[in-house]
Amino acid sequence: MRAGIWLAALLTIAATRPADDVRVEALWESTEGEVPAGFGGISAIDRDPRSGEWLLLSDDRSEHAPARVYRVRLGQGRGGEITITRVRRVTLRDRNGAPFARPGGGEGIDPEAIRFAPNSSAFMLASEGDARSGIGPVIRDMDAEGRERGQIALPARLRRAPSRQNGPRDNLSIEGLAIAPDGALWLSMEAPLIEDGAVAGIARPALVRFTRTESGRRARQYAYQLDAIPRAPAGRLADNGVSEILAVDAHRLLVLERSGAQREDGGFDFHCRLYLADFGAAEDVAAVPSLAGAKVRLAGKRLLADFDRLGFPTGNLEGMAWWPSSRGGRRSLILVSDNGFEAGEPTRLLLISLPVASLR
């Protein structure tokens, strides 16, 4: 295990602004034999408030193995290193109790985000859908053993449109989930809806819809300005999108933006940033048909961490959750990387802390 090797170096890192308030507590990297075969593609993480176990969601669409989550125990050793034990695979199942089908083979799934319901081992599961089967984004209510109990109704604008002239883009839809302390469920799109304008480009930010839903109340939506692509090698692929969100309070979220830039060998380098977004004064745009050219009050955002400045590779960060213990006027969170099932690329768990004052 490489965690101990990394830890001594990481604790001495003090990144330059604006990440100088970020403290790296530990880094864990998966190694062969430490996790079961097929472990990878981890796109989300959250802690079961009842059992204390953690859920790691694989974004495998039943192509490498049946769609699944991993229930694990996470902790810290005496030296502060992350420990992972009792890894148990749980197959995700539809309402009939069957594993989800491979793409094009029936009711498919593209799992991207999870959040536990308050005081429950049941959890919400966001799927981007399966374009090949004509299935749009879905939020499923899952029981503790990964079986679907029902679905959360989505606002019409977030549903797949048969015409494909509006609505979410394929594979760029619901990427993040958060549950606020007041019980509201937040959803974040990875990229703009088709009618809301172009995706982010070089020197071109983009507007992404964030949705707040509450039982018995109309869903509200807000516009969040996604950064332009920071780096785009000529003639190769590059993008930027929202990969995860995490509730701070009723109207503020941590927002993880993730940009990928293709290398000459076809692989990708990732550039991730963490923002504090404030929706308290943002305008409700649920009734706005298109954000392209619209003059609306956007959510505020403030950069908390540029992970490029930490001085070591973090990989494709896709999930984050609050760590249960914090101290010294700081709040800790854990982030997880998606290795894309690439040989030689580990899954990483990154434990960082931020001053509580920076979250106000």
N, C-alpha and C positions, 0 to 999 in steps of 0.2 A: 504494500500500500504506500502511495506517495505522499499522503497527507502530512506525515511527520517531517519529511524532507522539506516540504514547502513551508511549513508553519513558521519556523524560525526566521526565514527570510521575509515572510509576509508581515509579521508583526512589526518590522522596522520600516515598512513602507509609509511614507507620508506624501500623498500625491499633491501636485500643484493645483491651484484654483481651476475650476470650482469644486474639485473633489477633495480639497484639503481637509474637509470635515469628515470624510469617509475613513473609517478604520476597518481594515481587513482583519477579521478574527481567525479565520481558518479557511482552507481549501482542501476539498476531498476530490480525488480522481479515481474513477472505477478501474479495477484491474481484473484480469481473467482469473476466475476461480473465486472472486469475492462476491460476484453477483451471478445469478443464473443465466444460462444460455438464452439468447434472445432479448436480454435486457438492453434497452437503448431507446432512442427517439423520445426522450422524456421532455414533454412540453408543458407540464404543469405540476405544481406541488401544493399541498395543503395539509393541515394537521387536524386530526379527528379530535374534537373537543372532549369527547367522552373517554376514549381509550388511550389518548396520547400518542397513538400510532400516526404515522405520516402516510399520505397517499401520493404516489408518483405515477403520473399518467403518461403512458406511451402513446405517441401519435400514429402508431402502426395501424393502417386501415385493414387489418386482418390479412396482410400480405406476407409478413414474416411469420406470424403466428396469430391466433385469434386476438381481436382487439382486447386490451387489458389495462389494468392498473396494478401497481405493486404496493402492498401494505408493508411498511418497514418500521423499525425502531431507529430513530436518530438521537444521538446524544453527543457529548463532548468528553474526551478522555482527560486524564489528569494534566496533560500538557496543553489542553485546549483544542486538540484535534477533533475533527468530526468522526464519530463512529456510526456505522450502519450495521444493523443486525436484524435477524428474524425476517428476512426478505421472503414475502409470500405473494405469488402471482394470483390475481383474481380476474377471471375472464368476464368481460362486459357482455351482458345479455339483453336482448330486446324484451318487449312486454310478454312474449310467449315463452320466454326462458331459453331461447336459442342464441348462440353466439352470432354476432353481427357478420354479415356476408362480406366477401371480398368485393372491391369495386366492380360494378357492372353485374354483380351476381344476385342482386336483391336489395334488401334494406341495408345499405352500407352506412359507414360512419367514418368521420374524419375528426377524431378527438383532439381538442386543442386546449381546453381549460376546465378546471374543476374548482368548486368551492363547497365546503361543508355547510349544511344548514346550521343555524345557531343551536347549540346544545344538543346536537344530534350526530349520529354516525352516518345518516343519509347525506347524499351530496348532489349538487347540481353538476351536470356535464354538458359542456358546449361542444357541438360538432359543426364544422363548416359545411357539411353535406357531401353529396356525391353527385357531381355534375353528370357523370356517365349514366347514372340511374335517374336523373331528373329530380334529385332530392336536394332541397335547399338547406340552409342552416337550421339547426334544431338545438333547443336546450332541454335536456332530459332530467327528470327527477329520478335519481337512482337510490336503491336501498343500500344498506351497509355491505351487502355481498355483490353489488354491481349489477343488479337486475333493474330494468326500467319499471318505474311505477306510474309514470305519466310524463307529460310534456308541458313546458311553460309557453303560453301564447306569446308570440312575437308581434310587435307592431307591423303593420302591412308593409312599410318601407323596407323592413329587414328581411322580408320573405323573397324567395326566388321568383322572379317574374317569367312566365312562359315565353314572352317576347324577347327576353334578354336585352331589352332596351333601357331598363332601369333596374334598381335593386342592387343587391350585393354582387360583386365580382366573384367569379369562381376562384376558390382557394384563397380568398382575401376577405373573408367575412368575419364572423365572431371569433375573436382570438383571445379575449380577456374577460374574466368574470371577477366581480368583487361584491361582497356583502357588507354594507355599511352598519355601524353600530345600531342604527334605528331600524334595521331589518330590510332596508331597500336593497334590491338587486341591481347592480350596475353591469352593463354589457359594453364592450368596446369593439369596434370594427378594426380590422387590421389596416384597411385602406378605404378611400372614399367609395361611397355608392356610385354606380355608373352615372346617375344624374347629377352627382355633386362635383363633377369635374375630374381632371386627370389625376393619376397617382403621382406621388412625389417624384421629382426629377432633380437634376443638378440645378441649383439656384432656383428651384421651384418647390415651395412647400405645398402641402395639400390639406384639405379640411376633412376630418373624420368625425363621424357621429358617435357620441357616447349616449347611451340610453339608461335612464333610471326608472325602474319599475317598482311599484308598491301594490300590494294586494288591495283590490277595490278602488284603485285610483288610475286615472289615465297616465300612460307612460309619458315621460318627458325626455326630450332629446336636446343635446348641446353640441356645439361645434368646437372641436379641438384642432388646433393647427399643428400638423405633423411637420417635423423638420424636413428640409430638402435633403437629398442624398449627399452625404459628406464626401464620398469618394466613389468615382465611377471610371475604371480603366477603359480606355478607348476600345470600342468594338466588343466589349464584354458586358455581361449582365450585371445590374446593380439595382437595389431597391431600398426602401425604408418603410417601416410599418410599426404599428403598435403591437407588441407581442404579449403584454400582460398588464394588468392593473391590480391595485391593492388599496383597500379603503383605509384612510387615516381617520376620517370622521364623516359626518353626514353629507358634506359637500366637497370634500377634498380627497383626491386619490393620488397614490404613486402611480406613475405611468412609465413603463419600460418600453423605450423605442429601440428597435433592432434593425440595423442596416447590413445587408450582405453585398459583397463585391467579389465578382468572379475572378479567379486567378488564371494564369496561362494554362495551368494543368487541369482546369475545369472545376477545381474545388473553390470554396468560398472563404474569404476572410470576413469576420463580423465586427461591427462597430456598434456598441450598445451604450445608451445613455438613460439615466434615471431622472425623471422630473417629478416635481410636486405640482399637481394641477388643481386649480381652485375653480369650482363651478358655481360658487355662491352668487356671483353677479352676472353669470352668463345667461344669455337669452334662450328661452325654450324655442327650439326650431322644429319641433315635431310637425307643425303645420306648414313649414317652408318646403315647397316642392323640390327646390334645387338650391344647393349652397353655392353653386358656380356663379360668381358675380354678385351674390347676395350680400347686403350690408347688415351683418348681425354682430352682436356682442359675443366675442369668443371667450372660452375659458382662459383664465390666466395660467401661466406655467413658469416654473423656475427650475433651473438646472441644479440638481443635487450631486450628480456623479457622472463623469465621463469615464467609462471603464477602460478606454484606451490608455488613460493616464495612470493606471494602477501598476503598470510595469511588468505584467505577466499575462499570458493568454487566458481569457475567460470563456472563449468559444461562443456558441450561438445561444445566448441567454433567452429563455422562453418562459420560465415560471418563477414566481416569487411568493413568499408567505412570511408572516411575522414569526420570528423565533420566540419561544415562550419565556425565555429569561432575558432580562435587560438590567443594566446597572450603571451607576455613575452618571446619571443624567443623559443616558444614551438609550436608543431603541435599536434592537437587532432584527435583521431579516435575513432569510436564506434564499438564494437564487439557484436555479438549476439550468444546465445547458442541454440542448438537444444535439446529440452527436450524429444525427442523420443515419445511424447504423453504418457509419463509415469505419472500415478497418483501421485500427491504430488511433482512432479519435475517441478519447474517453468521455464519459459523462462526468460533468463537474458539479459539485455542490459548493457554493461560495457563501460563506457567512460573513456579513458585514454589519457595522453599526453606524448610526448617525446620531448627532446630538438631538435631543428632543426639541430644542429650540429651533432647529432647522426645519421642523415639520409644522411650525406654527405660521 
